[in-house]
Amino acid sequence: MIDRTSLVRRHNPVITGFDKFSSLSVGNGNYAFTVDATGLQTFPELYSDGGVPLGHLSNWAWHTSPNPNGYTLDKFPLTHYSTFNGRSVGFPYMAPGQINDEYKWLKFNPHKLHLGMIGFRFTLPTGEQAAAADLSDIRQTLDLWTGTIDSSFTLSGEKVTVTTCCHPEQDLISVQVSSVLIRQGRLQIQFHFPYGTWKFAAVQWGKPDSHLTQLEYSGSNRALIRRTLDQDCYAMAAEWSNGVLERDAEDPHLLVYTPSSDDFSFDLRIRFSPTEHEPTQPLPDREAVLNASERHWEQFWTQGAAVELAGSKDPRALELERRIVLSQYLTAIQSSGCLPPQESGLTHNSWGGKFHLEMHWWHSVHFALWNRTELLENNLGWYQTILPQARRLAASQRYEGARWPKCIAPDGINAPCYIEPFLIWQQPHPIYYAELIYKIRRDPASLDRYSELVFESAAFMASFAEWDQEGKRYVLGPPVAPAQEIYDHATTMNPTFELAYWAFGLSVANTWKERLGQPRVEQWDHIVEHLAELPVVEGLYVAAETALDTFTAKAGTKDHPTMLAPLGILPGVKVDPDTMRRTFQEVMNAWDWDATWGWDYPMAAMTAARLGEGHLAVDTLLMEKTTNSYLPNGHNYQRKPLTVYLPGNGGLLTAVAMMAAGWENGPDTHAPGFPQDGSWTVRHEGLVRMI
């Protein structure tokens, strides 16, 4: 039996300075608060230049910039493309060189909203405000087992200790501070509220007249602040043990809390909410928040699955175990809420501050494999809320069923883009999620709950596939943008991964028909039986039927090597194992791994595992490349400014679960995806076999 407390806590991040890549977060899946080495957001400028910024985001908190010209997607001019059989279909497309104000507004609105910087204000004995360089003896620990951050440091010879944690069910943080500096009147907390922006750190200073900060109520131990940004608003309720909250005399968006000098310590709780759900009840006290956090995280770590690699001979085992543990924590606080997450979660904005549905597979499939199915279901339910929009999108292009969008906000409306409207590999995702959930639960309730998503997804897929009379086959595209996004959407046809995913999705959808006692849809079976074969050139799978030079053109080996995905992400539908083995070897030898993304490594590792190449699976999963690096806080780093990339963390967890627990119809051996030569000791509990 795995000692889970020891497993988790030996990977607690310990920070000893202001490192822009080592900010730490607390959160609950719908809300996250990221802090610097002080335990609050005291010196955000140290983290904003290419580091992991001090984010403060919630799934309900979105901002829409003024729209004086009345831009709407309904009025955005469509660009029409001919499908394989000559039918004209319109898309909200604009080439990069033609981008105008209408495009920009629609693409970047709404966007995730930073709720406000909460940080210390320290005063030196001279009366000047202290800088980061004035702090010393820094030691900060994120206790993963309890979800609390303990920080300590020294200023002017006086020690400060800070405990920060988040309520598991509310957008609420609790802070306890102890120091002689309180008695000396040299320690305060300031609340600084920015204007909204879609850009990286989600904060825009210098526009004081564009938003409003109202101190609606301030009493002896509580206050209520109302925020208004254009048409959006929210509230912040604060309670404290002693002291007073006041406006700054010069900055209308700055409030300062000064604790009473009668004591050496104080506690502060802050809760955020949309104003239509404005808090009226007292906030839970410090002990209640701490106890709730401790119970929540103990339950998370004990009831979910676990993987331990201690005792392995391979020296990389400890690092892989660290990545596994931290990725579980990060995806739980960033990706498990009521919405699919943006690729940078609740830490910073990316791609206009919206989320990408094709990435949802990487964000959330692992939850089910790690015995946390309910966390996958948390954001799967959102698809049902946008089903009407997805149906309208399909119907507007004269397709059946529901076409799932790509880059979106909660409204489910696809933003205009030069590539996004043409992607299709998000389409079978709900079918995959539903099938995984059903195979775990084996209950009629899951069939009833998700059948509509399955069948509407399949209906679009079937109508999207076109009959090639000459070839006596069904084809996908054009126009289509494959998952390897380097190809011209106007001419691409039959991308390899998408072909396999179409066959998988339609087959599973008909299985669901049988489970529900309904007749199979003959058209779906006909499409699967006659779907174009996966394109092969000289014995290798290539990216698409129209990308025959995948391995011979230098540009062809950039971005995602998704020709591996049919046997890796998927269980091998339409795949010849020998051809895939040769393809894998060629990808490993010829691919430009410096031009890849964080989820490409676990994708390739899963292919290696299914091919029985455990050593290659581990080597690929731990390949030393920038986009496969994991920061001290556990985040998968890509590049500046994309310093947080949760698809990499989720992909790592998916691959490890598959390599440890195995997959359907796979070898009946222990940890079949790991080397079988004794170099790895893999203990696991509670994992679910992959499809």
Residue pairs with C-beta under 8 A, 6 or more apart in sequence:
1 685
2 306
2 308
2 683
2 684
2 685
4 301
4 302
4 306
5 145
5 301
7 306
7 308
7 310
7 321
7 325
8 144
8 145
8 301
8 325
9 143
9 144
9 145
11 144
11 321
11 322
11 325
11 326
12 141
12 142
12 143
12 144
12 145
13 22
13 24
13 141
13 142
13 326
13 632
13 633
13 634
14 139
14 140
14 141
15 22
15 24
15 37
15 138
15 139
15 140
15 141
15 632
16 138
16 139
16 140
17 37
17 138
18 36
18 37
18 43
18 46
18 132
18 138
19 37
19 51
19 632
20 46
20 47
20 49
20 50
20 51
20 52
21 51
21 52
21 631
21 632
21 633
21 637
21 643
22 37
22 52
22 631
22 632
22 633
23 34
23 35
23 36
23 47
23 51
23 52
23 53
23 54
23 633
24 34
24 35
24 140
24 142
24 149
24 633
25 32
25 33
25 34
25 35
25 55
25 330
25 333
25 334
25 346
25 347
25 633
26 32
26 33
26 35
26 147
26 148
26 149
26 164
26 165
26 166
26 173
26 293
26 333
27 33
27 166
27 333
27 334
27 346
28 166
28 167
28 168
28 169
28 170
28 296
28 333
28 337
29 332
29 333
29 334
29 335
29 336
29 337
29 375
29 378
30 58
30 59
30 60
30 171
30 337
30 338
31 57
31 58
31 59
31 166
31 170
31 171
31 272
31 337
31 346
32 55
32 56
32 57
32 166
32 333
32 334
32 345
32 346
32 347
33 55
33 56
33 118
33 164
33 166
33 173
34 41
34 52
34 53
34 54
34 55
34 56
34 347
35 41
35 54
35 149
35 151
35 164
36 42
36 43
36 44
36 46
36 47
36 54
36 119
37 135
37 138
37 140
37 151
37 153
38 119
38 120
38 135
38 151
38 153
38 160
38 162
39 140
39 149
39 150
39 151
39 162
39 163
39 164
39 175
40 118
40 119
40 120
40 162
40 164
40 175
40 189
41 54
41 56
41 117
41 118
41 119
42 119
42 120
42 121
42 122
42 132
43 119
43 131
43 132
44 53
44 54
44 117
44 119
44 201
44 203
46 132
47 53
47 54
48 54
48 200
48 201
50 640
50 641
50 643
51 643
52 347
52 348
52 631
52 633
52 635
52 643
52 644
53 200
53 201
53 202
53 347
53 348
53 643
54 117
54 201
55 114
55 201
55 202
55 346
55 347
55 348
56 114
56 115
56 116
56 117
56 118
57 112
57 113
57 114
57 115
57 202
57 345
57 346
57 347
58 113
58 115
58 171
58 272
58 346
59 337
59 338
59 339
59 346
60 273
60 274
61 112
61 113
61 115
61 234
61 272
61 274
62 110
62 111
62 112
62 113
62 232
62 409
62 410
63 110
63 111
63 112
63 113
63 196
63 197
63 229
63 230
63 232
64 109
64 110
64 111
64 230
64 231
64 232
65 105
65 108
65 109
65 196
65 230
66 230
67 105
67 109
69 101
69 102
69 105
71 102
71 105
71 106
72 106
73 92
73 106
73 413
73 414
73 415
73 416
76 92
76 102
76 103
76 106
76 416
78 90
78 91
78 92
78 93
79 90
79 91
79 92
79 93
79 94
80 88
80 89
80 90
80 91
81 88
81 89
81 91
81 478
81 479
81 489
81 490
82 88
82 89
82 478
83 89
83 466
83 477
83 478
83 479
84 466
84 468
84 475
84 477
84 478
84 493
85 466
85 467
87 398
89 397
89 398
89 479
90 396
90 397
91 421
91 422
91 479
92 106
92 414
92 415
92 416
92 417
92 421
93 416
93 417
93 418
93 421
93 422
94 100
94 103
94 416
94 417
94 418
95 418
96 418
103 416
106 415
106 416
107 352
107 407
107 415
107 416
107 417
108 198
108 352
108 353
109 198
110 232
110 353
110 409
110 411
111 196
111 197
111 198
111 202
111 349
111 352
111 353
111 354
111 409
112 198
112 202
112 342
112 346
112 349
112 353
112 354
113 196
113 202
113 229
113 232
113 234
114 194
114 196
114 201
114 202
114 203
115 171
115 234
115 236
115 272
116 191
116 192
116 193
116 194
116 227
116 236
117 190
117 191
117 192
117 193
117 194
117 203
118 173
118 189
118 190
118 191
118 192
118 270
119 189
119 190
119 192
120 187
120 188
120 189
120 190
121 129
121 187
121 188
121 189
121 190
121 256
122 129
122 130
122 134
122 135
122 155
122 181
122 186
122 187
123 129
123 130
123 185
123 186
123 187
123 188
124 130
124 134
124 155
124 156
124 186
125 156
125 186
130 155
134 155
134 156
135 153
135 154
135 155
136 153
136 154
136 155
137 152
137 153
137 154
137 159
138 151
138 152
138 153
139 151
139 152
139 153
140 149
140 150
140 151
140 152
141 149
141 150
142 148
142 149
142 633
143 149
143 150
144 297
144 301
144 325
144 326
144 329
145 297
145 298
145 301
146 165
146 290
146 293
146 294
146 297
146 298
147 165
147 166
147 168
147 293
147 294
147 296
147 297
147 333
148 163
148 164
148 165
148 290
148 293
148 294
149 162
149 163
149 164
149 165
150 161
150 162
150 163
151 160
151 161
151 162
151 163
151 164
152 159
152 160
152 161
152 162
153 159
153 160
154 160
155 181
155 186
156 181
156 186
158 179
158 180
158 181
158 184
159 179
159 180
160 177
160 178
160 179
160 181
160 187
161 177
161 178
161 179
162 175
162 176
162 177
163 174
163 175
163 176
163 290
164 173
164 174
164 175
165 173
165 174
165 289
165 290
165 293
166 172
166 173
166 174
166 289
166 293
166 333
167 173
167 174
167 271
167 284
167 289
167 292
167 293
168 292
168 293
168 295
168 296
168 297
169 292
170 271
170 284
171 271
171 272
171 273
172 269
172 270
172 271
172 272
172 283
172 284
172 289
173 269
173 270
174 267
174 268
174 269
174 286
174 289
174 290
175 189
175 267
175 268
175 269
175 270
176 265
176 266
176 267
176 268
176 286
177 187
177 189
177 259
177 265
177 266
177 267
177 268
178 264
178 265
179 187
179 264
179 265
180 264
181 187
182 259
182 260
182 261
182 263
182 264
182 265
182 266
183 261
183 262
183 263
183 264
184 261
185 258
185 261
187 259
188 256
188 257
188 258
188 259
189 256
189 257
189 259
189 268
190 248
190 254
190 255
190 256
190 257
191 225
191 236
191 238
191 254
191 255
191 256
191 257
192 251
192 253
192 254
193 211
193 213
193 227
193 253
193 254
194 202
194 203
194 204
194 205
194 253
195 203
195 204
195 205
195 207
195 210
195 211
195 229
196 202
196 204
196 211
196 229
196 232
197 203
197 204
197 349
198 349
198 352
198 353
199 349
200 348
200 349
200 350
200 641
201 348
201 349
202 348
202 349
202 353
208 251
208 252
208 253
210 229
210 230
211 227
211 228
211 229
211 230
211 253
212 226
212 227
212 228
212 229
213 225
213 226
213 227
213 252
213 253
213 255
214 225
214 226
214 227
214 228
215 223
215 224
215 225
215 245
215 247
215 255
216 224
216 225
216 226
217 223
217 224
218 224
218 244
218 245
218 246
220 244
221 239
221 240
221 241
221 242
221 243
222 237
222 238
222 239
222 240
222 282
222 283
223 237
223 238
223 245
224 235
224 236
224 237
224 238
224 278
224 279
225 235
225 236
225 237
225 238
225 255
226 233
226 234
226 235
226 275
227 233
227 234
227 235
227 236
233 274
233 275
234 272
234 273
234 274
234 275
235 272
235 273
235 274
235 275
235 278
235 279
236 270
236 271
236 272
237 270
237 271
237 273
237 278
237 279
237 283
238 245
238 257
238 268
238 269
238 270
238 271
239 268
239 269
239 282
239 283
240 257
240 259
240 266
240 267
240 268
240 269
241 259
241 263
241 265
241 266
241 267
241 268
241 286
242 259
242 260
242 262
242 263
242 266
243 257
243 258
243 259
243 260
243 266
244 257
244 258
245 255
245 256
245 257
245 258
246 255
246 256
246 258
247 254
247 255
247 256
248 254
248 255
248 256
257 268
259 266
260 266
267 285
267 286
269 283
269 284
269 285
269 286
269 289
271 279
271 283
273 279
284 292
300 332
300 372
303 371
303 372
304 328
304 370
304 371
304 372
304 686
305 369
305 370
305 371
305 372
305 657
305 684
305 685
305 686
305 687
305 688
306 684
306 685
306 686
307 321
307 324
307 656
307 657
307 660
307 682
307 683
307 684
307 687
308 321
308 682
308 683
308 684
309 317
309 318
309 320
309 321
309 324
309 680
309 681
309 682
309 683
310 317
310 318
310 321
310 681
310 683
311 681
312 679
312 680
312 681
312 682
313 678
313 679
313 680
313 681
314 618
314 675
314 679
314 680
316 618
316 622
317 680
317 681
319 622
320 618
320 621
320 622
320 656
322 630
322 634
323 630
323 634
323 649
323 652
324 652
324 653
324 656
325 634
326 630
326 633
326 634
326 649
327 634
327 636
327 649
327 650
327 652
327 653
328 370
328 653
329 634
330 345
330 633
330 634
330 635
330 646
330 649
331 363
331 366
331 367
331 646
331 649
331 650
331 653
332 372
332 375
333 346
334 341
334 345
334 346
334 347
334 646
335 341
335 345
335 363
335 364
335 379
335 646
335 650
336 364
336 367
336 372
336 375
336 378
336 379
337 378
337 379
338 378
338 379
338 381
338 382
339 355
339 379
339 382
339 410
340 355
340 356
340 357
340 359
340 360
340 363
340 364
340 379
340 382
341 355
341 363
341 379
341 646
342 349
342 350
342 351
342 353
342 354
342 355
342 356
343 350
343 351
343 355
343 356
343 359
343 642
343 644
343 645
343 646
343 647
344 350
344 642
344 643
344 644
344 645
344 646
345 644
345 646
347 635
347 644
348 641
348 643
348 644
350 642
350 644
351 407
352 407
352 415
354 407
354 408
354 409
354 415
355 407
355 408
355 409
356 406
356 407
357 404
357 405
357 406
357 408
357 426
357 429
358 406
358 423
358 425
358 426
358 429
358 483
359 599
359 647
360 379
360 426
360 429
361 426
361 429
361 432
361 569
362 599
362 646
362 647
362 648
362 650
362 651
362 654
363 646
363 647
363 650
364 375
364 376
364 379
364 380
364 433
364 650
365 376
365 432
365 433
365 436
365 650
365 654
366 650
366 651
366 653
366 654
366 657
367 373
367 374
367 375
367 376
368 376
368 433
368 436
368 437
368 440
368 688
369 436
369 653
369 654
369 657
369 658
369 661
369 687
369 688
369 690
370 653
370 657
370 686
370 687
370 688
371 686
371 687
371 688
373 437
373 440
373 441
376 433
376 436
376 437
377 437
380 430
380 433
380 434
380 437
380 450
380 453
382 410
383 390
383 404
383 430
383 453
384 452
384 453
385 412
386 405
386 411
386 412
387 402
387 452
387 453
387 456
389 405
389 411
389 412
389 413
390 402
390 403
390 404
390 405
390 412
390 456
391 401
391 402
391 456
393 402
393 403
393 405
393 414
394 400
394 401
394 402
394 403
394 460
394 463
397 403
399 460
399 463
399 464
400 459
400 460
400 462
400 463
401 455
401 456
401 457
401 458
401 459
401 460
401 461
401 462
401 463
402 453
402 456
402 457
402 459
402 460
403 427
403 460
403 464
404 426
404 427
404 429
404 430
404 457
405 412
405 413
405 414
405 421
406 414
406 417
406 420
406 421
406 423
406 426
407 414
407 415
407 417
407 420
408 414
408 415
414 420
414 421
419 481
419 485
419 489
420 481
422 479
422 480
422 481
422 489
423 480
423 481
423 483
423 485
424 464
424 476
424 480
424 481
424 498
425 482
425 483
425 497
425 498
425 501
427 457
427 460
427 461
427 464
427 501
427 505
428 457
428 461
428 501
428 502
428 504
428 505
429 457
430 450
430 453
430 454
430 457
431 453
431 454
431 457
431 458
431 504
431 505
431 508
431 509
432 504
432 505
432 508
432 691
433 450
434 446
434 450
434 451
434 453
434 454
434 512
435 454
435 508
435 511
435 512
435 691
436 691
437 446
437 450
438 446
438 447
438 450
438 512
438 515
439 691
440 688
447 512
447 515
447 516
451 512
451 516
454 508
454 509
454 512
455 509
455 512
455 513
457 505
457 509
458 505
458 506
458 509
458 510
458 521
458 524
461 502
461 505
461 506
462 506
462 521
462 523
462 524
462 527
464 476
465 474
465 475
465 476
465 502
465 527
465 531
466 474
466 475
466 476
467 473
467 474
468 474
468 475
468 532
471 532
472 530
473 530
473 531
473 532
474 527
474 530
474 531
474 532
475 493
475 494
475 532
475 545
476 493
476 494
476 495
476 498
476 499
476 502
476 532
477 492
477 493
477 494
477 495
478 489
478 490
478 491
478 492
478 493
478 546
479 489
479 490
479 491
479 492
480 489
480 492
480 493
480 495
480 498
481 487
481 489
481 492
482 492
482 495
482 496
482 497
482 498
482 543
482 544
482 547
482 562
483 495
483 497
483 498
483 560
483 562
483 565
484 495
484 543
484 559
484 560
484 561
484 562
484 563
485 559
485 560
486 555
486 556
486 558
486 559
487 495
487 543
487 544
487 546
487 547
491 546
492 544
492 546
492 547
493 544
493 545
493 546
494 532
494 535
494 544
494 545
494 546
495 543
495 544
495 545
495 547
495 562
496 534
496 535
496 541
496 542
496 543
496 544
496 562
496 563
496 565
496 566
497 562
497 563
497 565
497 566
497 569
499 531
499 532
499 533
499 534
499 566
499 574
500 534
500 565
500 566
500 570
500 573
500 574
500 575
501 565
501 566
501 570
502 527
502 528
502 531
503 528
503 531
503 573
503 574
504 570
504 571
504 573
506 524
506 525
506 527
506 528
507 524
507 528
507 573
509 521
509 524
510 520
510 521
510 524
510 525
513 519
513 520
513 521
514 520
531 574
532 545
533 574
534 541
534 566
534 574
534 575
535 541
535 542
535 544
535 545
535 547
535 548
536 542
536 579
537 548
537 550
537 551
539 579
539 582
540 550
540 551
540 563
540 579
540 582
540 583
540 586
541 563
541 564
541 566
541 579
541 580
541 583
542 548
542 549
542 550
542 551
542 556
542 563
543 550
543 556
543 562
543 563
547 556
549 556
550 556
550 557
550 563
551 557
551 586
551 590
554 592
557 590
557 591
557 592
557 595
558 592
558 595
558 596
559 595
559 596
559 597
560 596
560 597
560 599
560 600
560 603
561 587
561 591
561 596
561 600
561 603
561 604
562 603
563 583
563 587
564 580
564 583
564 584
564 587
564 603
564 604
564 607
565 603
565 607
566 572
566 573
566 574
566 575
566 580
567 575
567 577
567 580
567 607
567 610
567 611
568 603
568 604
568 605
568 606
568 607
568 609
568 610
569 603
569 606
570 691
571 610
571 663
571 664
571 665
571 691
572 580
572 610
577 611
580 607
580 611
581 611
584 604
584 607
584 608
584 611
584 613
584 616
587 604
588 604
588 616
588 620
593 600
593 623
593 625
594 625
594 626
594 627
596 625
596 627
597 627
597 638
597 645
597 647
597 648
598 627
598 628
598 636
598 638
598 645
598 647
598 648
598 649
598 651
599 647
599 648
599 650
599 651
600 627
601 620
601 621
601 622
601 623
601 625
601 627
601 628
601 648
601 651
601 652
602 621
602 648
602 651
602 652
602 654
602 655
603 651
603 655
604 620
605 616
605 617
605 618
605 620
605 621
605 655
605 659
605 673
606 617
606 654
606 655
606 658
606 659
606 673
606 690
608 614
608 616
608 617
608 620
608 673
609 617
609 655
609 658
609 659
609 663
609 672
609 673
610 663
610 666
610 673
612 667
612 672
614 659
614 672
614 673
614 674
614 675
614 676
614 680
615 675
615 677
617 655
617 659
617 673
617 674
618 659
618 674
618 675
618 680
621 652
621 655
621 656
621 659
622 628
626 637
626 638
626 639
627 636
627 637
627 638
627 639
627 645
627 648
628 636
628 648
629 636
629 637
630 636
630 637
630 648
631 637
631 643
634 649
635 643
635 644
635 645
635 646
635 649
636 644
636 645
636 646
636 647
636 648
636 649
636 652
637 643
637 644
637 645
638 645
638 648
654 690
655 673
657 687
657 688
657 690
658 673
658 690
659 671
659 672
659 673
659 674
660 671
660 673
660 674
660 682
660 684
660 687
661 684
661 687
661 688
661 689
661 690
662 668
662 669
662 671
662 672
662 673
662 689
662 690
663 672
663 689
663 690
663 691
664 689
664 690
664 691
666 672
666 689
669 676
670 682
671 680
671 682
671 684
674 680
674 682
